[in-house]
C-alpha cells in the first residue's frame, strides 16, 4: 500500500470513530425527555434560601439576576409542580395581539441536591401543547410547517424552485439541430 492509501485508511477510521463517539449522545428516537424535545439546561446555582421563595410563588432576585445575565426574558411568575420542581412563566410582550394570548411556560426549575438546575423549555414543546388550539389545524405537521414556520418553508420552496430552474437552463439545448 502506498502512503496515500494508508493516509486515506487512517482518515476513514478516524471519521468512523468520531461518528461512533458522537452517536453515543444522540437520544433515542421519540424520547419525550430528550433536550430537543423537552428542555435544555441553562445553568445551575446554589439552592440555599431559594426553595422557600419558589414554594411561595416568589421568584428570588438572585435567580432573576442570573437569568438576566444569560440574556433571556425574566419570569413573571412561578408555580410549584411537585416537591423540588417548579415551572416559571413569562408574559410575552405581544399580549395585545392574538399570537400569544396568555402566559407561556418558559423555564423548568428542579432541585438537584443542594443546587437548583434551571432549564429552558423547548419551542417544540409549546408547538405540541398549544398548536392545535392556536392554529385550529388538526394535523401537527401541517400547522408547524404552514403556520409557525411558514416563512422558512416559503424560503426553502423558493430555493428548490430556483435550483430547478437553474438545472433546466443549464441542460437546455441551444443552436440548430442537425437535419
C-alpha positions in Angstrom: 0.0 0.0 0.0 1.3 3.4 -0.8 1.3 6.4 1.6 -1.9 7.9 0.1 -3.9 4.7 0.7 -2.6 4.5 4.3 -3.4 8.1 5.0 -6.9 7.6 3.5 -7.5 4.5 5.6 -6.4 6.4 8.8 -8.7 9.3 7.9 -11.7 7.0 7.3 -11.0 5.1 10.6 -10.7 8.5 12.4 -14.0 9.7 11.0 -15.7 6.4 11.8 -14.5 6.6 15.4 -15.7 10.2 15.6 -19.1 9.2 14.3 -19.5 6.5 16.9 -18.4 8.9 19.7 -21.0 11.5 18.6 -23.7 8.9 18.0 -23.5 7.8 21.7 -25.0 11.1 22.7 -28.0 11.0 20.3 -31.2 10.5 22.3 -33.5 7.6 21.5 -35.9 8.4 18.7 -39.1 9.8 20.2 -37.7 10.2 23.7 -40.0 12.9 25.2 -37.5 14.0 27.8 -34.5 14.5 25.4 -33.1 18.0 25.2 -34.5 18.9 21.8 -38.0 17.6 22.8 -38.3 18.8 26.3 -35.9 21.3 27.7 -32.3 22.5 27.6 -30.2 23.1 30.8 -29.2 26.8 31.1 -27.3 26.9 34.4 -27.3 25.7 38.0 -26.9 27.7 41.2 -26.8 27.2 44.9 -30.3 26.5 46.3 -29.7 27.9 49.7 -32.6 30.2 50.7 -34.3 30.0 47.2 -36.5 27.0 47.7 -38.8 28.7 50.2 -39.3 31.7 47.9 -40.1 29.4 44.9 -42.6 27.4 47.1 -44.4 30.6 47.9 -44.6 31.6 44.2 -41.9 34.3 44.5 -39.0 34.5 42.1 -35.8 35.1 44.0 -33.8 38.2 43.0 -30.6 36.1 42.6 -32.4 33.8 40.1 -33.7 36.8 38.1 -30.2 38.3 38.1 -28.7 35.1 36.7 -31.4 34.7 34.1 -31.0 38.4 33.1 -27.2 37.8 32.8 -27.8 35.0 30.3 -29.9 37.4 28.3 -33.3 35.7 28.5 -36.6 37.2 29.5 -37.3 37.4 33.2 -40.1 35.2 34.5 -43.2 36.9 35.7 -44.4 34.0 37.9 -43.6 30.6 39.2 -45.8 27.6 40.1 -44.9 24.5 42.0 -45.3 21.3 40.1 -44.3 18.9 42.8 -41.7 18.7 45.6 -38.5 20.1 44.2 -39.9 21.1 40.8 -41.2 24.5 39.6 -42.4 26.0 36.3 -41.7 29.6 35.7 -43.8 31.5 33.1 -43.4 34.7 31.2 -46.0 37.1 29.8 -45.0 37.8 26.2 -44.7 41.4 25.1 -47.2 40.7 22.3 -50.1 40.1 24.7 -52.3 42.6 22.9 -52.0 40.6 19.8 -53.6 37.2 19.2 -50.2 35.5 18.7 -49.5 34.7 22.3 -52.8 35.3 24.2 -51.6 34.0 27.6 -48.7 33.3 29.8 -46.2 30.9 28.4 -44.3 28.4 30.4 -40.7 29.2 29.7 -38.4 27.8 32.5 -38.4 24.5 34.3 -36.6 24.6 37.7 -35.5 21.5 39.5 -33.8 21.0 42.9 -30.9 18.5 42.5 -29.1 18.0 45.8 -28.0 21.4 47.0 -28.4 23.1 43.6 -31.2 24.5 41.5 -31.0 23.5 37.9 -32.7 25.9 35.5 -33.9 24.7 32.1 -35.4 26.4 29.1 -38.4 24.6 27.7 -38.1 23.7 24.0 -40.1 25.6 21.5 -41.4 22.4 20.1 -43.0 21.5 23.4 -45.1 24.7 23.1 -46.0 23.7 19.5 -47.3 20.4 20.6 -49.2 21.7 23.6 -50.7 24.9 22.1 -50.5 24.4 18.3 -53.9 22.9 17.7 -55.7 25.5 19.8 -53.8 28.4 18.3 -54.0 27.4 14.7 -57.2 25.3 14.6 -55.4 22.9 12.3 -55.8 19.2 13.4 -52.6 17.9 11.8 -49.4 18.8 13.8 -47.0 18.6 10.8 -49.3 20.9 8.8 -49.6 23.6 11.5 -45.9 23.6 12.2 -44.8 23.9 8.6 -47.7 26.1 7.3 -48.2 28.4 10.3 -45.3 28.6 12.8 -42.6 28.1 10.2 -44.3 29.4 7.1 -41.6 31.9 6.1 -39.0 29.3 6.5 -41.0 26.9 4.4 -41.5 29.5 1.7 -37.8 30.2 1.7 -37.0 26.5 1.3 -39.5 26.2 -1.5 -38.0 29.2 -3.3 -34.5 27.8 -3.1 -35.7 24.4 -4.5 -37.6 26.2 -7.3 -34.6 28.3 -8.2 -32.3 25.3 -8.3 -34.8 23.5 -10.6 -34.9 26.4 -13.0 -31.1 26.7 -13.0 -30.8 23.0 -13.9 -33.3 23.3 -16.7 -31.4 26.4 -18.0 -28.1 24.5 -17.9 -29.5 21.4 -19.6 -31.4 23.0 -22.4 -30.1 22.7 -25.9 -29.4 25.7 -27.9 -28.5 26.2 -31.5 -29.6 24.5 -34.7 -30.2 20.8 -34.7 -28.6 18.7 -37.4 -31.0 17.6 -40.1 
